[in-house]
Amino acid sequence: MIKKLPKKVYRAKEKSNKAKKKQTILDLPSIPKLNEKLMGDLFDYKLDKSCGKYITEKYFNKSFITLTDKEKLDLFFKDNCGDKEQIKGVHNKNGKLSLAYERMLVQSYNFKDFIKQKQWQIEQTDFEWTNPKFASISDIILLDNTIKSKVVYKKRFIINIMTSANLDFDFDNGISDELYLKVIHQKMLANYEWGIENIPFYVFIFSTKNNWEFKVVKVNVDTSSYSQHYKNLMNAKKYLNDEYVLGFKVKSNYKKCNICPLFATCLDAITLPKIEEEWR
């Protein structure tokens, strides 16, 4: 027999249940999984080169939706490399693609021709790694069909697609530390996800100044670097958790503020440079 609750107790219980229900549907920010971009921003934040408000809005509130013109062009290019149609090109009054978009459309054909001649096949695009602690998205996962094996993962490798207005200036001295971090991060994730100890990783860099010039770089990483990278990730994760509890601080900077997506609405933005003094 079910015990009948007194009206007073019942009302109190009902009120409590409604309060719990409201709590479960609140849109509260959760601590994001650590990716290479967040790791880099946390490092800059620690060195006072990045602002806490920027980190909070980008990674916790996910409020950066508007794309810059360059980001739209890059997305258009990557979509065409992977035969996707997420974003439409910018057209002139006569209905033709603008010069910049036409140029990158041709570059996407160059990419497809390159992988065809190499007997490489696109397996997946915008691949999201499923590691429970760490996150990242690979532009394209390919299969090398010159490798004669029925085991798919033995053919699998990663590529990252980039654009540059000046290939010689940007990449003659090798890839940047930021890009290297991305490479080692995704190689580590591939090791966890697929058991591939040192998956091949290629970086494709295409010129935005003409429709023919591009570079392909195979980035090699010593597998012993994985353990150090994992330690760095765990330290960054602890720092992220600690700062989340303490609250990320505003660290305004004239140069950073003026290129920040929050600039137009941020009350803490520095809009004018400091007056400098000079004595002679």
N, C-alpha and C positions, 0 to 999 in steps of 0.2 A: 504494500500500500504506500502510495506517495504521500509524504507529509505535506499538508497544506500550510503555506507560508502566511503569516499575518499580513494585512494590507500594508502596514508601515514598512515591514521588512521587504516586501515584494517591490514597493515603490523605490526603495533605496537600492535594491539589486538592479532594477530596471534602469535607474539613473546611472549606476555604475557601469552597466553593460554598454549604454549609449556612449559614455565617456571613453570606454575602451575602443569602441568601434571608430570613433573620431580619431583616436590616436593611430589606429592602423592605416587610415587613409590619408594622413598628413603627408604632404610631399616634402619630406626631409632629405637634405643632401646626404649622400653616403660617401665614405672615403673611397676614392677611385683606385682601381688597380694601377700599379706603377708601370708606366711605359717609358721609352727612352726620352721622349719629349718632356714629360713631367720631371724625370730625373734631372735633365739639363736645366730646366727652369728652377727646380729646387736648389741646385748648385749655385745658379746665378742669384737667387733670392738670399742664400746664405752669405754671398759676397756683396750684398746690397746692389746688385745689378738688375734685379727684377723686383716687381712690386707684389705684395701679398694680395692686393685687391685683384690684380690680373690673374694670379693663380686661382683664387677663389672663384672668380667668374668663369674662367676657362674650363677648369677641371671639376669643380664641385657643382656649380649652377648651370654649366654648359650653355652659356648665354651668347657665345660667339657664333652667330648663324650667318651673318652677311659675309660674302666672299669678296676679296679684292679683285681688281681686274686681272692681275697676274694669276691669282688662284683659280679664277674662272677659266683662263686660257690653259693653265696646266691641267685642270680637271677635264676640259674638252679634249686635250691631247691624250691623256691617259685613258680616257673612255674609248677613244678611237683606236688606241693601241690594243685594248682588250675587247674590241667590238661591243662596247656598251654605249648606251645613249642616255646618260644621266643629265647632260647639259647641252643646250643648243649653242651653235656658234653665233657670233655677232655678224650681222649682214649689213652691207651698204644699201643705199637708196635703190640701186639697180637690182637688188635681190641676191647679189653675190656675196660670198664670204669676204670679210675684211681681210686685208693683206696678212695681218698677224695670224688669224685663224686659218687662212688658206695655207700659209707657210707650215703651220703645225700639223695640218691635215696631211700634207705631203710627207712630213717627217714621220707621221704614224705609218704611212705606206713603207717608208724606209725601214722602220722597225720590223714590220711584218715580213718584208722581203729578206731582211737579215736572218730572222729566226727560221724562216722557211729554208734558206740555203744551209743553215746549220742543222736542219732536221730537228728543230726544237718545236714543241707543241704546248700551247697554253692549256694548263689544267684548271687553274682557278685564278680569279682576279679579286683584288681587295680582300685577301684572306685574313680573317681574324683568328689569332692564336687563342687557344682555349685554356691556357695555363690558369690555375685558380688564383695565383698571386700576382702575376705579371701580364701585361697586355702589350699588343703591338699589331699593326696591320701591314702586311706585305702587299706591294703593288700587284705582282704577278708571280704565281707558282708555275713553273714550266716542267716539261718532261723532255729529257734528252733521248730521242729515239735512235741515236747511233749506239746506245748501250743496249745490247741484246740480252734482256732479262725479262722474265715474266713478273718479277717483283717490282711493283710500281715505285716504291720509295727509293730504290736504287737508281732510278732515272731522274728523280725529283731535284729541283734546285730553285733558288730564289733570285728574282731580279728587282731592282729598285730603279724607277724611271725619274729622271730629273731634267730640268731645262736650264739653260744659261745664256746670258746675253754676250758672254765673253769666255769661251771655252779655255783659251790659252791662259788668261789671267786667273780664272777660277780654279783650274784643275791641273796646271802644269807642275805644281809642287805637291801633287797627290791629293787625296780626299781630306776633307776637314775632320776635326776631332768629333764634331757632332754626327757626321755621317758614319764615321768608324764606330761610334757608340751604337748606332742603329744596326750596323752589320753584326757586331758581336752579340747584341741583344737578341736579334732574330735567329742567329746561328744557335745560340743557347736554347731558345724556345723550340727550335726544330729538333734539337737533341732530346729535349724532354718529351715533345709531342710524338715524334716519329722514330726516335732512337737513332737518328742519323748524326754521327759524332761530329762530322765537319762538313755540313752541307755546302755545296758550291754557292757562291753569292756573286752576282754580277751587278754592276752599276752602269746604267745607260744614261749618258748625258747628251742632250740634243740642243743644238743652237737655236735661238729664237731670232737670230739676225739673218739667217738664210735657210733654205729648205733642203740642204744636203749634208751639212756638217754635223757629225756626232762622234762620240767616243764610247768605247766599251771597256770597262775595267773590271777584272776579276779580283776581288778583295780576299786575300788570304789572312787567316787569323790562327795563331797558335792556340791549340785547344787548352793549353794550360792557363790561358787568359780567362777561361770561363769561370774558374773558381774565384778569381779576383773580382770579376764582374758581378758574380753572385754576392760576394761580400759587400761590394759597393751598393748593390740593390737593397740588401737587407739594412744597411746603414741609412740609406735614403728613405726606406720604408719607415724605420723608427723615427727619423727626423720628421717625416710627413705626419705621422700619428701625433707626435709631440706638439708640433706647430699647430695642428688642427685643434688640439685641446686648448692650447694657449691662445689661439687666434692669430691668423696671419696679419702682419702689420703692413700699413701703407708705407711704401718707400718711393716717394715721388722723385722723378728725375727728368730734367728738361728734355733731353733727347729721347728718352724712352717714352715719356708721356705723349709727345707729339706724334709718335707712330703707333701708339696703343689704340686698339679698337674701342676702348672705353673713353677716349679723350673728349669726345663731344658732350658726354653726360657726367663725367667724373668731377666731383667737387674738389677733389684733392689734387687734380692735375696742375702741373706747373706750366703756365702758358708763355712765360717770358724768361729769357736768360738772366742770370745774375749780372749785375754791373761789376766789371773787373777793374781793378786799380793797377796802374803801372807807374813806377818811379824810375827816373833816369838821372 
